[in-house]
Amino acid sequence: MEINVQFKKGVLELCVLVLIHRKERYGFELVQQVSNYVQVAEGALYPLLRRLVTEGRCTTYLQESTEGPPRKYYKLTANGEQYMDEMLKEWNQFVNDVSSLLEDGATHE
């Protein structure tokens, strides 16, 4: 089943923040990890990562790689951690509200 593009756009930032929170990662690694759950184009992720850095939610550093040039890794800042926590609360509330609406709609129709 194809997932609505707007659903993906809405949740991509939260997915990226959670993955970086779990482990500092480089861009292509993030694409691979997100794609394990939600199919996403590589080109959709890099503008998001640049914005997170610009907004002070992430920092970057280069690390040497045995498989080619150095890789740019992303790390959450304290601001990014707080932002992720807020987004998680909002997401959980949103999911609960939508689930309630769908359940109520199914039983009251």
C-alpha positions as CSV (number, residue, x, y, z in Angstrom):
1,M,0.0,0.0,0.0
2,E,1.4,3.4,-1.0
3,I,1.5,5.9,1.9
4,N,0.2,9.4,1.3
5,V,3.0,11.8,0.5
6,Q,1.7,14.4,3.0
7,F,1.7,11.8,5.8
8,K,5.4,11.2,5.0
9,K,6.3,14.9,4.9
10,G,4.6,15.4,8.2
11,V,6.4,12.7,10.1
12,L,9.9,12.7,8.4
13,E,11.4,15.4,10.7
14,L,10.3,13.5,13.8
15,C,11.7,10.2,12.4
16,V,15.1,11.9,11.6
17,L,15.3,13.5,15.1
18,V,14.6,10.2,16.8
19,L,17.1,8.3,14.7
20,I,19.9,10.9,15.4
21,H,18.9,10.8,19.1
22,R,19.5,7.1,19.2
23,K,22.8,7.3,17.4
24,E,24.8,10.0,15.6
25,R,24.4,9.2,11.9
26,Y,25.5,10.5,8.5
27,G,23.0,11.5,5.8
28,F,22.8,8.3,3.6
29,E,22.6,6.2,6.8
30,L,19.6,8.2,7.8
31,V,18.0,7.7,4.4
32,Q,18.5,3.9,4.8
33,Q,17.2,3.8,8.3
34,V,14.0,5.8,7.6
35,S,13.4,3.8,4.4
36,N,13.3,0.6,6.5
37,Y,9.9,1.9,7.8
38,V,8.8,4.6,5.4
39,Q,9.9,4.8,1.7
40,V,11.7,8.2,1.3
41,A,13.7,9.7,-1.5
42,E,17.3,10.7,-0.6
43,G,16.7,14.2,-2.0
44,A,13.9,14.8,0.6
45,L,16.2,14.3,3.5
46,Y,19.2,16.6,2.9
47,P,17.2,19.9,2.9
48,L,15.6,18.8,6.2
49,L,19.0,18.1,7.7
50,R,20.3,21.5,6.5
51,R,17.3,23.2,8.1
52,L,17.8,21.3,11.4
53,V,21.4,22.5,11.5
54,T,20.4,26.1,10.6
55,E,17.8,26.1,13.3
56,G,20.3,24.9,15.9
57,R,18.6,21.5,16.4
58,C,21.7,19.6,15.1
59,T,25.4,20.1,14.7
60,T,27.7,18.3,12.3
61,Y,31.2,16.9,12.3
62,L,33.3,15.0,9.8
63,Q,34.5,11.5,10.5
64,E,37.0,9.6,8.3
65,S,35.5,6.6,6.5
66,T,37.3,3.4,5.3
67,E,34.9,3.4,2.3
68,G,35.6,6.8,0.8
69,P,35.7,10.4,1.7
70,P,34.9,11.6,5.3
71,R,31.3,11.5,6.2
72,K,29.3,14.3,7.7
73,Y,27.6,13.1,10.9
74,Y,24.6,14.7,12.6
75,K,24.3,15.1,16.3
76,L,21.3,16.6,18.3
77,T,21.9,19.7,20.3
78,A,20.2,20.3,23.7
79,N,17.8,22.5,21.7
80,G,17.2,19.5,19.3
81,E,16.6,17.1,22.2
82,Q,14.0,19.4,23.7
83,Y,12.4,20.0,20.3
84,M,12.2,16.2,19.7
85,D,10.6,15.6,23.1
86,E,8.0,18.3,22.3
87,M,7.3,16.8,18.9
88,L,7.0,13.3,20.4
89,K,4.3,14.6,22.8
90,E,2.5,16.3,20.0
91,W,2.7,13.3,17.7
92,N,1.4,10.9,20.4
93,Q,-1.5,13.3,21.2
94,F,-2.3,13.6,17.4
95,V,-2.2,9.8,16.9
96,N,-4.5,9.3,19.9
97,D,-6.9,12.0,18.8
98,V,-7.1,10.6,15.2
99,S,-7.5,7.1,16.5
100,S,-10.3,8.1,18.8
101,L,-12.1,9.9,15.9
102,L,-11.8,6.9,13.7
103,E,-13.1,4.5,16.4
104,D,-15.9,6.8,17.3
105,G,-16.8,7.3,13.6
106,A,-17.0,3.5,13.1
107,T,-19.2,2.9,16.1
108,H,-21.6,5.9,15.6
109,E,-22.3,5.6,11.9
